[in-house]
Amino acid sequence: MEAAKPLPQAKSLPPTFDKLIKELPGLINQELPVAKQSNATEPAHDIVAFGDTSIGEIEKLMEELRVARDYLKAEGERIRRANARYAHLTSTASASVKIIAESMGKWRITEVEAAQ
């Protein structure tokens, strides 16, 4: 029987994931900035500028969420492999105990027969 291998250490959270967890409550409750009045002849320029800012923030948040998703997938796979190793170790140990118990039972029967 081979010795149990130590579990690999969990990876630390990516910095963006930590940052996301810390900033998420503030992002949810954050009020949208009020557009400044400008002297632009086209009011659409203000709307486009505000939209560009919002789109950039959303894309940044989406990338942080992708990093978090990838991290969680990797950790889930690591835990699945660890559970599979423990399941194999448990079944091997159980089979070994069964073999030992059967062998000791045969010795006991032989001792009882020898005493008669």
PEZI-V435982 format. One record per run of one state. SS is the DSSP state (H for helix, E for strand, - for the rest). FROM is the first residue (numbers start at 1). LEN is the number of residues. If there is no record, write none. Layout:
{{SS,FROM,LEN} {SS,FROM,LEN}}
This chain:
{{-,1,14} {H,15,15} {-,30,13} {H,43,73} {-,116,1}}
